[in-house]
Amino acid sequence: MKQRLSLIIGIFIVMALSNAIVPVLPEYASEMPALQGIIFSAYFFGAFVMVIPAGVLGDRYGRAPFITAGLLLTLLSGGIILLAANPYAITFARIVEGIGAGLFVSCALSWVNMQPDHTRLSGLYFAGLNAGLIAGLMGTGILNSHFGQNSGVMLFTGLAVIPLLLSFFIRDTTGVLTNVLPPVHAIGWRNKWLYFSSFILVGISGVLVSLYPEFTDESPFILGLLFAAMNGATICASLIAPNISLQPIQTIRLASALVGIAVLLSFIAPAYGGIGGVFVLFMVIGGSIGFVFVSQMNYLAVSEKLQGTAIGLLTAASYGGMAMLPFFSGLLTEVFSYGAAFLVNGILCLLVTVTIARCRCALPE
């Protein structure tokens, strides 16, 4: 139980702390939007460069020490943010935080997939992940308004001690440990369409978070509720999915089609359906992504022996989508229009519906 609590509480804290800085970005880089973007993206850069090496190291030397190291870096980065005196130190802290997240996420997910109850446990893990995103964004906004600028970061940094202490009880199970470097390219190639689906579908959530505030000009409170509804739907789907027999191809095909249609409709919904219609569409997107998460994990659990490497590649695809698709969509908006950005992202989702059929992702009956 302590091992599982360490991972579920750990991912909650890691995600909450990653979002805790978002409501106060203007305070760290006032009147410097570019620097705000750098501070925000520094976390994803650190995570992106670390997730694959972390998975490989977990397969080779065991996952437990890297889970602990990831939580330790998370605690350290929070401390640096609290003590930092300039935005460049904050940027450094965010890179450290991303590296810690990369270590933790790759090794925690591969540990989860080595357990007999991996389907149920992965559902709890992704529920904790999305709950952390909600808590970091909305909880920090509430705390900061009552107790000062750094109160949210301070709270989640302090809470990081709990999973860090629990992580010392984690023991590696019968995972494959090898002194030979795993064939990363071979694992990536045979699962390329699965990883492509993760790149697009996870990246889409980042696109909506980055574009919708300026696109709709809604109040921060309404936008916070909107994004919380999307994450909340992901939590519900993550808890429901383990109780349903899901074949990855059919699940991802249906989910990507729903997400693509919802993204296209979310462009016209504010004008014709009102904010209530947007809430429904965002919940459809979040719920669909939750089912995709669990089906991807379930497939990799039974298809790959080197779980760290396989999960590292999946996580890298997710972080890559979060980093690249919002940037690409911002350029489309700048050069063409919001309509072009929503149209291209909707088409990318529908492309996943077609390409996932080429994946060999089938579970044994």
QUIFENTA-V589093 format. One record per run of one state. SS is the DSSP state (2 for helix, 1 for strand, 0 for the rest). FROM is the first residue (numbers start at 1). TO is the last residue. If there is no record, write none. Layout:
BEGIN
ss: <SS SS>
from: <FROM FROM>
to: <TO TO>
END
This chain:
BEGIN
ss: <0 2 0 2 0 2 0 2 0 2 0 2 0 2 0 2 0 2 0 2 0 2 0 2 0 2 0 2 0>
from: <1 2 21 22 29 33 62 64 84 87 114 118 148 151 170 184 191 192 217 220 242 248 273 274 304 307 336 338 359>
to: <1 20 21 28 32 61 63 83 86 113 117 147 150 169 183 190 191 216 219 241 247 272 273 303 306 335 337 358 365>
END
